[in-house]
Every structure is written in C-alpha cells, then in structure tokens.
Amino acid sequence: MLVELTMHSAGLGPAPNSPIDGIRILALLPEEWRKDLRQANGEIVIRVETGDDVTSTEISARVEQALTDPAVSHWRLHACDPVPGPDAV
C-alpha cells in the first residue's frame, strides 16, 4: 500500500528542526517499508510504500508508535492518506 503521512508539531507554530526530525522519523519506521521524505518545512510529509497488504489503519498505528520516541514525541500524525495508483481514475 502507498500512503502519504502528514505530521504536525504538537507545539505552537512550526518546529524549527523539522528536517532533522523528518529523518529521525524515517529511521523509526519499519526497515522493510520504502520511505521518502517529501516535505519538512514546518510540517513533515513522508510517502510510504509497504509492499504488502498492510492497511492504512495499521500504518497509522505503526507511525503513532514511532512518534512515542522522546526525540520526536512532539510530532503528531495528522493524516495517513492512500495515494491512488496509476490505474485510478
């Protein structure tokens, strides 16, 4: 499954270290997932390809678990949106 994850800082305003935190979050996600840090300028957007039958609910749960790490616990998952494939109309 291909999804786009969007995370917002739990504090007020954009997080000054969002590019570094984006890389930290990538490292905390499962190794077998293909990951691409798409945006890290106040919010973090990561595109994830799981390559199997994992649901978006399961992906969200894994991301929420990763965000409990103290280094990135100030981030909250805002969205886990499926990305339509090339055959989608």
PyMOL Python script that loads the backbone (N, CA, C, O; Angstrom):
from pymol import cmd

cmd.read_pdbstr("""\
ATOM      1  N   MET A   1       0.841  -1.174   0.000  1.00  0.00           N
ATOM      2  CA  MET A   1       0.000   0.000   0.000  1.00  0.00           C
ATOM      3  C   MET A   1       0.887   1.238   0.000  1.00  0.00           C
ATOM      4  O   MET A   1       1.908   1.286   0.685  1.00  0.00           O
ATOM      5  N   LEU A   2       0.486   2.228  -0.769  1.00  0.00           N
ATOM      6  CA  LEU A   2       1.199   3.503  -0.840  1.00  0.00           C
ATOM      7  C   LEU A   2       0.363   4.565  -0.131  1.00  0.00           C
ATOM      8  O   LEU A   2      -0.792   4.794  -0.487  1.00  0.00           O
ATOM      9  N   VAL A   3       0.958   5.213   0.877  1.00  0.00           N
ATOM     10  CA  VAL A   3       0.259   6.261   1.623  1.00  0.00           C
ATOM     11  C   VAL A   3       1.170   7.468   1.782  1.00  0.00           C
ATOM     12  O   VAL A   3       2.392   7.379   1.669  1.00  0.00           O
ATOM     13  N   GLU A   4       0.525   8.602   2.051  1.00  0.00           N
ATOM     14  CA  GLU A   4       1.261   9.816   2.377  1.00  0.00           C
ATOM     15  C   GLU A   4       0.910  10.193   3.806  1.00  0.00           C
ATOM     16  O   GLU A   4      -0.256  10.405   4.139  1.00  0.00           O
ATOM     17  N   LEU A   5       1.938  10.274   4.648  1.00  0.00           N
ATOM     18  CA  LEU A   5       1.777  10.615   6.053  1.00  0.00           C
ATOM     19  C   LEU A   5       2.063  12.094   6.246  1.00  0.00           C
ATOM     20  O   LEU A   5       3.054  12.612   5.730  1.00  0.00           O
ATOM     21  N   THR A   6       1.205  12.771   6.983  1.00  0.00           N
ATOM     22  CA  THR A   6       1.432  14.179   7.305  1.00  0.00           C
ATOM     23  C   THR A   6       1.469  14.312   8.818  1.00  0.00           C
ATOM     24  O   THR A   6       0.559  13.861   9.515  1.00  0.00           O
ATOM     25  N   MET A   7       2.533  14.937   9.321  1.00  0.00           N
ATOM     26  CA  MET A   7       2.690  15.146  10.748  1.00  0.00           C
ATOM     27  C   MET A   7       2.830  16.628  11.049  1.00  0.00           C
ATOM     28  O   MET A   7       3.490  17.365  10.316  1.00  0.00           O
ATOM     29  N   HIS A   8       2.203  17.052  12.132  1.00  0.00           N
ATOM     30  CA  HIS A   8       2.283  18.438  12.594  1.00  0.00           C
ATOM     31  C   HIS A   8       2.926  18.456  13.968  1.00  0.00           C
ATOM     32  O   HIS A   8       2.815  17.498  14.733  1.00  0.00           O
ATOM     33  N   SER A   9       3.594  19.546  14.269  1.00  0.00           N
ATOM     34  CA  SER A   9       4.187  19.720  15.586  1.00  0.00           C
ATOM     35  C   SER A   9       3.080  19.884  16.619  1.00  0.00           C
ATOM     36  O   SER A   9       2.075  20.549  16.364  1.00  0.00           O
ATOM     37  N   ALA A  10       3.268  19.277  17.780  1.00  0.00           N
ATOM     38  CA  ALA A  10       2.280  19.399  18.851  1.00  0.00           C
ATOM     39  C   ALA A  10       2.382  20.747  19.552  1.00  0.00           C
ATOM     40  O   ALA A  10       1.485  21.119  20.308  1.00  0.00           O
ATOM     41  N   GLY A  11       3.466  21.484  19.310  1.00  0.00           N
ATOM     42  CA  GLY A  11       3.645  22.802  19.912  1.00  0.00           C
ATOM     43  C   GLY A  11       2.931  23.864  19.108  1.00  0.00           C
ATOM     44  O   GLY A  11       2.201  23.562  18.164  1.00  0.00           O
ATOM     45  N   LEU A  12       3.146  25.100  19.486  1.00  0.00           N
ATOM     46  CA  LEU A  12       2.543  26.215  18.765  1.00  0.00           C
ATOM     47  C   LEU A  12       3.482  26.646  17.646  1.00  0.00           C
ATOM     48  O   LEU A  12       4.633  26.998  17.904  1.00  0.00           O
ATOM     49  N   GLY A  13       3.014  26.623  16.443  1.00  0.00           N
ATOM     50  CA  GLY A  13       3.824  27.056  15.307  1.00  0.00           C
ATOM     51  C   GLY A  13       4.701  25.944  14.763  1.00  0.00           C
ATOM     52  O   GLY A  13       4.720  24.835  15.298  1.00  0.00           O
ATOM     53  N   PRO A  14       5.426  26.246  13.697  1.00  0.00           N
ATOM     54  CA  PRO A  14       6.265  25.233  13.061  1.00  0.00           C
ATOM     55  C   PRO A  14       7.460  24.850  13.931  1.00  0.00           C
ATOM     56  O   PRO A  14       7.977  25.666  14.693  1.00  0.00           O
ATOM     57  N   ALA A  15       7.880  23.615  13.805  1.00  0.00           N
ATOM     58  CA  ALA A  15       9.044  23.138  14.553  1.00  0.00           C
ATOM     59  C   ALA A  15      10.314  23.536  13.813  1.00  0.00           C
ATOM     60  O   ALA A  15      10.420  23.292  12.611  1.00  0.00           O
ATOM     61  N   PRO A  16      11.275  24.140  14.494  1.00  0.00           N
ATOM     62  CA  PRO A  16      12.480  24.613  13.818  1.00  0.00           C
ATOM     63  C   PRO A  16      13.373  23.490  13.290  1.00  0.00           C
ATOM     64  O   PRO A  16      14.149  23.717  12.361  1.00  0.00           O
ATOM     65  N   ASN A  17      13.283  22.297  13.854  1.00  0.00           N
ATOM     66  CA  ASN A  17      14.143  21.191  13.437  1.00  0.00           C
ATOM     67  C   ASN A  17      13.401  20.166  12.587  1.00  0.00           C
ATOM     68  O   ASN A  17      13.762  18.989  12.600  1.00  0.00           O
ATOM     69  N   SER A  18      12.378  20.581  11.851  1.00  0.00           N
ATOM     70  CA  SER A  18      11.571  19.600  11.136  1.00  0.00           C
ATOM     71  C   SER A  18      12.355  18.757  10.138  1.00  0.00           C
ATOM     72  O   SER A  18      12.037  17.575  10.010  1.00  0.00           O
ATOM     73  N   PRO A  19      13.373  19.277   9.406  1.00  0.00           N
ATOM     74  CA  PRO A  19      14.120  18.381   8.512  1.00  0.00           C
ATOM     75  C   PRO A  19      14.857  17.276   9.278  1.00  0.00           C
ATOM     76  O   PRO A  19      14.872  16.122   8.848  1.00  0.00           O
ATOM     77  N   ILE A  20      15.461  17.632  10.401  1.00  0.00           N
ATOM     78  CA  ILE A  20      16.168  16.637  11.215  1.00  0.00           C
ATOM     79  C   ILE A  20      15.179  15.644  11.802  1.00  0.00           C
ATOM     80  O   ILE A  20      15.424  14.437  11.793  1.00  0.00           O
ATOM     81  N   ASP A  21      14.060  16.149  12.313  1.00  0.00           N
ATOM     82  CA  ASP A  21      13.043  15.268  12.877  1.00  0.00           C
ATOM     83  C   ASP A  21      12.459  14.353  11.807  1.00  0.00           C
ATOM     84  O   ASP A  21      12.157  13.193  12.085  1.00  0.00           O
ATOM     85  N   GLY A  22      12.299  14.858  10.594  1.00  0.00           N
ATOM     86  CA  GLY A  22      11.807  14.023   9.498  1.00  0.00           C
ATOM     87  C   GLY A  22      12.716  12.835   9.263  1.00  0.00           C
ATOM     88  O   GLY A  22      12.239  11.720   9.051  1.00  0.00           O
ATOM     89  N   ILE A  23      14.018  13.061   9.297  1.00  0.00           N
ATOM     90  CA  ILE A  23      14.989  11.978   9.124  1.00  0.00           C
ATOM     91  C   ILE A  23      14.923  11.014  10.303  1.00  0.00           C
ATOM     92  O   ILE A  23      15.025   9.800  10.123  1.00  0.00           O
ATOM     93  N   ARG A  24      14.755  11.546  11.496  1.00  0.00           N
ATOM     94  CA  ARG A  24      14.618  10.678  12.678  1.00  0.00           C
ATOM     95  C   ARG A  24      13.386   9.786  12.559  1.00  0.00           C
ATOM     96  O   ARG A  24      13.442   8.595  12.865  1.00  0.00           O
ATOM     97  N   ILE A  25      12.276  10.367  12.113  1.00  0.00           N
ATOM     98  CA  ILE A  25      11.046   9.585  11.964  1.00  0.00           C
ATOM     99  C   ILE A  25      11.239   8.500  10.909  1.00  0.00           C
ATOM    100  O   ILE A  25      10.810   7.364  11.110  1.00  0.00           O
ATOM    101  N   LEU A  26      11.881   8.834   9.788  1.00  0.00           N
ATOM    102  CA  LEU A  26      12.171   7.818   8.764  1.00  0.00           C
ATOM    103  C   LEU A  26      12.898   6.628   9.381  1.00  0.00           C
ATOM    104  O   LEU A  26      12.570   5.478   9.092  1.00  0.00           O
ATOM    105  N   ALA A  27      13.884   6.906  10.230  1.00  0.00           N
ATOM    106  CA  ALA A  27      14.682   5.842  10.835  1.00  0.00           C
ATOM    107  C   ALA A  27      13.876   4.984  11.804  1.00  0.00           C
ATOM    108  O   ALA A  27      14.216   3.823  12.031  1.00  0.00           O
ATOM    109  N   LEU A  28      12.813   5.543  12.376  1.00  0.00           N
ATOM    110  CA  LEU A  28      11.996   4.810  13.342  1.00  0.00           C
ATOM    111  C   LEU A  28      10.925   3.938  12.686  1.00  0.00           C
ATOM    112  O   LEU A  28      10.358   3.059  13.335  1.00  0.00           O
ATOM    113  N   LEU A  29      10.652   4.174  11.421  1.00  0.00           N
ATOM    114  CA  LEU A  29       9.641   3.384  10.715  1.00  0.00           C
ATOM    115  C   LEU A  29      10.242   2.040  10.301  1.00  0.00           C
ATOM    116  O   LEU A  29      11.463   1.917  10.196  1.00  0.00           O
ATOM    117  N   PRO A  30       9.399   1.032  10.066  1.00  0.00           N
ATOM    118  CA  PRO A  30       9.914  -0.301   9.728  1.00  0.00           C
ATOM    119  C   PRO A  30      10.889  -0.281   8.548  1.00  0.00           C
ATOM    120  O   PRO A  30      10.656   0.389   7.541  1.00  0.00           O
ATOM    121  N   GLU A  31      11.982  -1.029   8.695  1.00  0.00           N
ATOM    122  CA  GLU A  31      13.024  -1.068   7.670  1.00  0.00           C
ATOM    123  C   GLU A  31      12.516  -1.560   6.326  1.00  0.00           C
ATOM    124  O   GLU A  31      12.991  -1.116   5.280  1.00  0.00           O
ATOM    125  N   GLU A  32      11.555  -2.471   6.347  1.00  0.00           N
ATOM    126  CA  GLU A  32      11.075  -3.059   5.090  1.00  0.00           C
ATOM    127  C   GLU A  32      10.195  -2.105   4.278  1.00  0.00           C
ATOM    128  O   GLU A  32       9.920  -2.371   3.108  1.00  0.00           O
ATOM    129  N   TRP A  33       9.758  -1.015   4.872  1.00  0.00           N
ATOM    130  CA  TRP A  33       8.958  -0.035   4.134  1.00  0.00           C
ATOM    131  C   TRP A  33       9.874   0.848   3.297  1.00  0.00           C
ATOM    132  O   TRP A  33      10.952   1.237   3.746  1.00  0.00           O
ATOM    133  N   ARG A  34       9.441   1.163   2.077  1.00  0.00           N
ATOM    134  CA  ARG A  34      10.140   2.173   1.271  1.00  0.00           C
ATOM    135  C   ARG A  34       9.605   3.525   1.713  1.00  0.00           C
ATOM    136  O   ARG A  34       8.391   3.722   1.781  1.00  0.00           O
ATOM    137  N   LYS A  35      10.508   4.463   2.017  1.00  0.00           N
ATOM    138  CA  LYS A  35      10.106   5.752   2.585  1.00  0.00           C
ATOM    139  C   LYS A  35      10.759   6.888   1.821  1.00  0.00           C
ATOM    140  O   LYS A  35      11.900   6.787   1.370  1.00  0.00           O
ATOM    141  N   ASP A  36      10.010   7.968   1.688  1.00  0.00           N
ATOM    142  CA  ASP A  36      10.522   9.152   1.003  1.00  0.00           C
ATOM    143  C   ASP A  36      10.060  10.387   1.765  1.00  0.00           C
ATOM    144  O   ASP A  36       8.862  10.644   1.882  1.00  0.00           O
ATOM    145  N   LEU A  37      11.019  11.147   2.280  1.00  0.00           N
ATOM    146  CA  LEU A  37      10.703  12.402   2.968  1.00  0.00           C
ATOM    147  C   LEU A  37      10.379  13.438   1.907  1.00  0.00           C
ATOM    148  O   LEU A  37      11.274  13.903   1.201  1.00  0.00           O
ATOM    149  N   ARG A  38       9.112  13.804   1.786  1.00  0.00           N
ATOM    150  CA  ARG A  38       8.638  14.688   0.725  1.00  0.00           C
ATOM    151  C   ARG A  38       8.708  16.159   1.118  1.00  0.00           C
ATOM    152  O   ARG A  38       8.936  17.024   0.272  1.00  0.00           O
ATOM    153  N   GLN A  39       8.512  16.435   2.397  1.00  0.00           N
ATOM    154  CA  GLN A  39       8.445  17.830   2.846  1.00  0.00           C
ATOM    155  C   GLN A  39       8.824  17.881   4.318  1.00  0.00           C
ATOM    156  O   GLN A  39       8.444  17.002   5.091  1.00  0.00           O
ATOM    157  N   ALA A  40       9.566  18.901   4.703  1.00  0.00           N
ATOM    158  CA  ALA A  40       9.933  19.087   6.109  1.00  0.00           C
ATOM    159  C   ALA A  40      10.166  20.567   6.366  1.00  0.00           C
ATOM    160  O   ALA A  40      11.263  20.978   6.747  1.00  0.00           O
ATOM    161  N   ASN A  41       9.132  21.357   6.157  1.00  0.00           N
ATOM    162  CA  ASN A  41       9.251  22.807   6.364  1.00  0.00           C
ATOM    163  C   ASN A  41       8.115  23.295   7.249  1.00  0.00           C
ATOM    164  O   ASN A  41       7.260  24.068   6.815  1.00  0.00           O
ATOM    165  N   GLY A  42       8.117  22.840   8.482  1.00  0.00           N
ATOM    166  CA  GLY A  42       7.055  23.210   9.407  1.00  0.00           C
ATOM    167  C   GLY A  42       6.093  22.067   9.647  1.00  0.00           C
ATOM    168  O   GLY A  42       5.578  21.908  10.754  1.00  0.00           O
ATOM    169  N   GLU A  43       5.847  21.272   8.623  1.00  0.00           N
ATOM    170  CA  GLU A  43       5.146  20.009   8.783  1.00  0.00           C
ATOM    171  C   GLU A  43       5.999  18.968   8.072  1.00  0.00           C
ATOM    172  O   GLU A  43       6.818  19.295   7.213  1.00  0.00           O
ATOM    173  N   ILE A  44       5.795  17.720   8.442  1.00  0.00           N
ATOM    174  CA  ILE A  44       6.568  16.640   7.830  1.00  0.00           C
ATOM    175  C   ILE A  44       5.623  15.800   6.992  1.00  0.00           C
ATOM    176  O   ILE A  44       4.565  15.382   7.463  1.00  0.00           O
ATOM    177  N   VAL A  45       6.011  15.553   5.743  1.00  0.00           N
ATOM    178  CA  VAL A  45       5.234  14.694   4.850  1.00  0.00           C
ATOM    179  C   VAL A  45       6.163  13.580   4.377  1.00  0.00           C
ATOM    180  O   VAL A  45       7.219  13.833   3.797  1.00  0.00           O
ATOM    181  N   ILE A  46       5.748  12.348   4.637  1.00  0.00           N
ATOM    182  CA  ILE A  46       6.523  11.168   4.247  1.00  0.00           C
ATOM    183  C   ILE A  46       5.627  10.262   3.416  1.00  0.00           C
ATOM    184  O   ILE A  46       4.501   9.955   3.809  1.00  0.00           O
ATOM    185  N   ARG A  47       6.129   9.842   2.277  1.00  0.00           N
ATOM    186  CA  ARG A  47       5.412   8.871   1.446  1.00  0.00           C
ATOM    187  C   ARG A  47       5.979   7.491   1.770  1.00  0.00           C
ATOM    188  O   ARG A  47       7.195   7.297   1.779  1.00  0.00           O
ATOM    189  N   VAL A  48       5.088   6.536   2.035  1.00  0.00           N
ATOM    190  CA  VAL A  48       5.482   5.191   2.461  1.00  0.00           C
ATOM    191  C   VAL A  48       4.850   4.163   1.536  1.00  0.00           C
ATOM    192  O   VAL A  48       3.658   4.226   1.236  1.00  0.00           O
ATOM    193  N   GLU A  49       5.665   3.214   1.088  1.00  0.00           N
ATOM    194  CA  GLU A  49       5.189   2.056   0.318  1.00  0.00           C
ATOM    195  C   GLU A  49       5.490   0.824   1.163  1.00  0.00           C
ATOM    196  O   GLU A  49       6.650   0.494   1.410  1.00  0.00           O
ATOM    197  N   THR A  50       4.422   0.147   1.605  1.00  0.00           N
ATOM    198  CA  THR A  50       4.621  -1.013   2.476  1.00  0.00           C
ATOM    199  C   THR A  50       4.921  -2.278   1.685  1.00  0.00           C
ATOM    200  O   THR A  50       5.566  -3.185   2.210  1.00  0.00           O
ATOM    201  N   GLY A  51       4.471  -2.363   0.442  1.00  0.00           N
ATOM    202  CA  GLY A  51       4.754  -3.520  -0.388  1.00  0.00           C
ATOM    203  C   GLY A  51       3.977  -4.764  -0.016  1.00  0.00           C
ATOM    204  O   GLY A  51       4.266  -5.840  -0.538  1.00  0.00           O
ATOM    205  N   ASP A  52       3.005  -4.654   0.864  1.00  0.00           N
ATOM    206  CA  ASP A  52       2.193  -5.812   1.220  1.00  0.00           C
ATOM    207  C   ASP A  52       0.769  -5.361   1.528  1.00  0.00           C
ATOM    208  O   ASP A  52       0.376  -4.246   1.186  1.00  0.00           O
ATOM    209  N   ASP A  53       0.009  -6.222   2.168  1.00  0.00           N
ATOM    210  CA  ASP A  53      -1.408  -5.941   2.405  1.00  0.00           C
ATOM    211  C   ASP A  53      -1.675  -5.230   3.727  1.00  0.00           C
ATOM    212  O   ASP A  53      -2.705  -5.470   4.357  1.00  0.00           O
ATOM    213  N   VAL A  54      -0.785  -4.379   4.146  1.00  0.00           N
ATOM    214  CA  VAL A  54      -0.979  -3.597   5.364  1.00  0.00           C
ATOM    215  C   VAL A  54      -2.034  -2.528   5.085  1.00  0.00           C
ATOM    216  O   VAL A  54      -2.025  -1.910   4.020  1.00  0.00           O
ATOM    217  N   THR A  55      -2.940  -2.308   6.034  1.00  0.00           N
ATOM    218  CA  THR A  55      -3.982  -1.297   5.861  1.00  0.00           C
ATOM    219  C   THR A  55      -3.485   0.060   6.344  1.00  0.00           C
ATOM    220  O   THR A  55      -2.487   0.149   7.059  1.00  0.00           O
ATOM    221  N   SER A  56      -4.186   1.104   5.950  1.00  0.00           N
ATOM    222  CA  SER A  56      -3.808   2.447   6.407  1.00  0.00           C
ATOM    223  C   SER A  56      -3.965   2.570   7.924  1.00  0.00           C
ATOM    224  O   SER A  56      -3.229   3.324   8.560  1.00  0.00           O
ATOM    225  N   THR A  57      -4.908   1.842   8.504  1.00  0.00           N
ATOM    226  CA  THR A  57      -5.079   1.847   9.960  1.00  0.00           C
ATOM    227  C   THR A  57      -3.856   1.242  10.639  1.00  0.00           C
ATOM    228  O   THR A  57      -3.386   1.757  11.654  1.00  0.00           O
ATOM    229  N   GLU A  58      -3.341   0.148  10.078  1.00  0.00           N
ATOM    230  CA  GLU A  58      -2.146  -0.485  10.641  1.00  0.00           C
ATOM    231  C   GLU A  58      -0.916   0.411  10.473  1.00  0.00           C
ATOM    232  O   GLU A  58      -0.071   0.489  11.364  1.00  0.00           O
ATOM    233  N   ILE A  59      -0.824   1.080   9.331  1.00  0.00           N
ATOM    234  CA  ILE A  59       0.284   2.011   9.101  1.00  0.00           C
ATOM    235  C   ILE A  59       0.218   3.143  10.120  1.00  0.00           C
ATOM    236  O   ILE A  59       1.229   3.502  10.723  1.00  0.00           O
ATOM    237  N   SER A  60      -0.965   3.700  10.309  1.00  0.00           N
ATOM    238  CA  SER A  60      -1.140   4.784  11.293  1.00  0.00           C
ATOM    239  C   SER A  60      -0.694   4.340  12.680  1.00  0.00           C
ATOM    240  O   SER A  60      -0.028   5.090  13.393  1.00  0.00           O
ATOM    241  N   ALA A  61      -1.063   3.120  13.059  1.00  0.00           N
ATOM    242  CA  ALA A  61      -0.685   2.605  14.379  1.00  0.00           C
ATOM    243  C   ALA A  61       0.830   2.495  14.513  1.00  0.00           C
ATOM    244  O   ALA A  61       1.380   2.827  15.562  1.00  0.00           O
ATOM    245  N   ARG A  62       1.509   2.033  13.467  1.00  0.00           N
ATOM    246  CA  ARG A  62       2.977   1.915  13.499  1.00  0.00           C
ATOM    247  C   ARG A  62       3.631   3.296  13.593  1.00  0.00           C
ATOM    248  O   ARG A  62       4.627   3.472  14.294  1.00  0.00           O
ATOM    249  N   VAL A  63       3.063   4.273  12.880  1.00  0.00           N
ATOM    250  CA  VAL A  63       3.611   5.629  12.920  1.00  0.00           C
ATOM    251  C   VAL A  63       3.392   6.237  14.306  1.00  0.00           C
ATOM    252  O   VAL A  63       4.301   6.841  14.874  1.00  0.00           O
ATOM    253  N   GLU A  64       2.194   6.075  14.842  1.00  0.00           N
ATOM    254  CA  GLU A  64       1.908   6.588  16.194  1.00  0.00           C
ATOM    255  C   GLU A  64       2.872   5.983  17.207  1.00  0.00           C
ATOM    256  O   GLU A  64       3.337   6.673  18.114  1.00  0.00           O
ATOM    257  N   GLN A  65       3.172   4.698  17.054  1.00  0.00           N
ATOM    258  CA  GLN A  65       4.119   4.035  17.946  1.00  0.00           C
ATOM    259  C   GLN A  65       5.505   4.663  17.798  1.00  0.00           C
ATOM    260  O   GLN A  65       6.175   4.917  18.799  1.00  0.00           O
ATOM    261  N   ALA A  66       5.939   4.913  16.573  1.00  0.00           N
ATOM    262  CA  ALA A  66       7.249   5.534  16.332  1.00  0.00           C
ATOM    263  C   ALA A  66       7.313   6.922  16.959  1.00  0.00           C
ATOM    264  O   ALA A  66       8.360   7.330  17.462  1.00  0.00           O
ATOM    265  N   LEU A  67       6.201   7.645  16.930  1.00  0.00           N
ATOM    266  CA  LEU A  67       6.175   9.014  17.451  1.00  0.00           C
ATOM    267  C   LEU A  67       6.194   9.077  18.977  1.00  0.00           C
ATOM    268  O   LEU A  67       6.204  10.168  19.547  1.00  0.00           O
ATOM    269  N   THR A  68       6.198   7.924  19.642  1.00  0.00           N
ATOM    270  CA  THR A  68       6.354   7.927  21.104  1.00  0.00           C
ATOM    271  C   THR A  68       7.821   8.046  21.507  1.00  0.00           C
ATOM    272  O   THR A  68       8.127   8.261  22.680  1.00  0.00           O
ATOM    273  N   ASP A  69       8.731   7.907  20.540  1.00  0.00           N
ATOM    274  CA  ASP A  69      10.159   8.076  20.829  1.00  0.00           C
ATOM    275  C   ASP A  69      10.381   9.504  21.330  1.00  0.00           C
ATOM    276  O   ASP A  69       9.900  10.453  20.710  1.00  0.00           O
ATOM    277  N   PRO A  70      11.103   9.672  22.440  1.00  0.00           N
ATOM    278  CA  PRO A  70      11.289  11.016  23.004  1.00  0.00           C
ATOM    279  C   PRO A  70      11.886  12.038  22.033  1.00  0.00           C
ATOM    280  O   PRO A  70      11.611  13.232  22.154  1.00  0.00           O
ATOM    281  N   ALA A  71      12.695  11.588  21.079  1.00  0.00           N
ATOM    282  CA  ALA A  71      13.324  12.522  20.135  1.00  0.00           C
ATOM    283  C   ALA A  71      12.316  13.168  19.192  1.00  0.00           C
ATOM    284  O   ALA A  71      12.570  14.249  18.662  1.00  0.00           O
ATOM    285  N   VAL A  72      11.167  12.513  18.975  1.00  0.00           N
ATOM    286  CA  VAL A  72      10.171  13.040  18.029  1.00  0.00           C
ATOM    287  C   VAL A  72       8.763  13.063  18.627  1.00  0.00           C
ATOM    288  O   VAL A  72       7.779  13.192  17.899  1.00  0.00           O
ATOM    289  N   SER A  73       8.670  12.940  19.945  1.00  0.00           N
ATOM    290  CA  SER A  73       7.352  12.848  20.580  1.00  0.00           C
ATOM    291  C   SER A  73       6.554  14.148  20.517  1.00  0.00           C
ATOM    292  O   SER A  73       5.382  14.173  20.892  1.00  0.00           O
ATOM    293  N   HIS A  74       7.178  15.225  20.047  1.00  0.00           N
ATOM    294  CA  HIS A  74       6.463  16.499  19.899  1.00  0.00           C
ATOM    295  C   HIS A  74       5.745  16.584  18.543  1.00  0.00           C
ATOM    296  O   HIS A  74       5.169  17.622  18.217  1.00  0.00           O
ATOM    297  N   TRP A  75       5.775  15.510  17.756  1.00  0.00           N
ATOM    298  CA  TRP A  75       5.058  15.440  16.480  1.00  0.00           C
ATOM    299  C   TRP A  75       3.822  14.580  16.635  1.00  0.00           C
ATOM    300  O   TRP A  75       3.816  13.624  17.410  1.00  0.00           O
ATOM    301  N   ARG A  76       2.772  14.919  15.897  1.00  0.00           N
ATOM    302  CA  ARG A  76       1.517  14.162  15.894  1.00  0.00           C
ATOM    303  C   ARG A  76       1.147  13.817  14.460  1.00  0.00           C
ATOM    304  O   ARG A  76       1.291  14.636  13.551  1.00  0.00           O
ATOM    305  N   LEU A  77       0.672  12.600  14.272  1.00  0.00           N
ATOM    306  CA  LEU A  77       0.199  12.188  12.954  1.00  0.00           C
ATOM    307  C   LEU A  77      -1.103  12.915  12.668  1.00  0.00           C
ATOM    308  O   LEU A  77      -2.064  12.797  13.428  1.00  0.00           O
ATOM    309  N   HIS A  78      -1.138  13.655  11.588  1.00  0.00           N
ATOM    310  CA  HIS A  78      -2.321  14.420  11.198  1.00  0.00           C
ATOM    311  C   HIS A  78      -3.138  13.668  10.148  1.00  0.00           C
ATOM    312  O   HIS A  78      -4.368  13.711  10.173  1.00  0.00           O
ATOM    313  N   ALA A  79      -2.462  12.979   9.225  1.00  0.00           N
ATOM    314  CA  ALA A  79      -3.174  12.271   8.156  1.00  0.00           C
ATOM    315  C   ALA A  79      -2.347  11.095   7.663  1.00  0.00           C
ATOM    316  O   ALA A  79      -1.116  11.130   7.664  1.00  0.00           O
ATOM    317  N   CYS A  80      -3.052  10.059   7.245  1.00  0.00           N
ATOM    318  CA  CYS A  80      -2.464   8.890   6.594  1.00  0.00           C
ATOM    319  C   CYS A  80      -3.349   8.619   5.385  1.00  0.00           C
ATOM    320  O   CYS A  80      -4.311   7.854   5.464  1.00  0.00           O
ATOM    321  N   ASP A  81      -3.015   9.254   4.268  1.00  0.00           N
ATOM    322  CA  ASP A  81      -3.873   9.227   3.086  1.00  0.00           C
ATOM    323  C   ASP A  81      -3.344   8.265   2.030  1.00  0.00           C
ATOM    324  O   ASP A  81      -2.193   8.384   1.610  1.00  0.00           O
ATOM    325  N   PRO A  82      -4.172   7.308   1.592  1.00  0.00           N
ATOM    326  CA  PRO A  82      -3.760   6.435   0.490  1.00  0.00           C
ATOM    327  C   PRO A  82      -3.485   7.260  -0.767  1.00  0.00           C
ATOM    328  O   PRO A  82      -4.203   8.214  -1.066  1.00  0.00           O
ATOM    329  N   VAL A  83      -2.445   6.883  -1.489  1.00  0.00           N
ATOM    330  CA  VAL A  83      -2.098   7.545  -2.746  1.00  0.00           C
ATOM    331  C   VAL A  83      -2.630   6.671  -3.871  1.00  0.00           C
ATOM    332  O   VAL A  83      -2.277   5.496  -3.959  1.00  0.00           O
ATOM    333  N   PRO A  84      -3.482   7.232  -4.739  1.00  0.00           N
ATOM    334  CA  PRO A  84      -4.039   6.429  -5.829  1.00  0.00           C
ATOM    335  C   PRO A  84      -2.939   5.924  -6.758  1.00  0.00           C
ATOM    336  O   PRO A  84      -1.964   6.623  -7.033  1.00  0.00           O
ATOM    337  N   GLY A  85      -3.120   4.702  -7.230  1.00  0.00           N
ATOM    338  CA  GLY A  85      -2.178   4.124  -8.181  1.00  0.00           C
ATOM    339  C   GLY A  85      -2.400   4.676  -9.573  1.00  0.00           C
ATOM    340  O   GLY A  85      -3.330   5.454  -9.788  1.00  0.00           O
ATOM    341  N   PRO A  86      -1.558   4.286 -10.527  1.00  0.00           N
ATOM    342  CA  PRO A  86      -1.663   4.804 -11.897  1.00  0.00           C
ATOM    343  C   PRO A  86      -2.960   4.400 -12.597  1.00  0.00           C
ATOM    344  O   PRO A  86      -3.366   5.035 -13.570  1.00  0.00           O
ATOM    345  N   ASP A  87      -3.616   3.334 -12.096  1.00  0.00           N
ATOM    346  CA  ASP A  87      -4.863   2.888 -12.720  1.00  0.00           C
ATOM    347  C   ASP A  87      -6.086   3.602 -12.172  1.00  0.00           C
ATOM    348  O   ASP A  87      -7.188   3.427 -12.692  1.00  0.00           O
ATOM    349  N   ALA A  88      -5.907   4.415 -11.113  1.00  0.00           N
ATOM    350  CA  ALA A  88      -7.047   5.130 -10.522  1.00  0.00           C
ATOM    351  C   ALA A  88      -7.537   6.210 -11.475  1.00  0.00           C
ATOM    352  O   ALA A  88      -6.753   6.854 -12.173  1.00  0.00           O
ATOM    353  N   VAL A  89      -8.824   6.387 -11.487  1.00  0.00           N
ATOM    354  CA  VAL A  89      -9.419   7.395 -12.376  1.00  0.00           C
ATOM    355  C   VAL A  89      -9.923   8.552 -11.562  1.00  0.00           C
ATOM    356  O   VAL A  89     -10.460   9.510 -12.117  1.00  0.00           O
TER     357      VAL A  89
END
""", "prot")
cmd.dss("prot")
cmd.show_as("cartoon", "prot")
cmd.util.cbc("prot")
cmd.orient("prot")
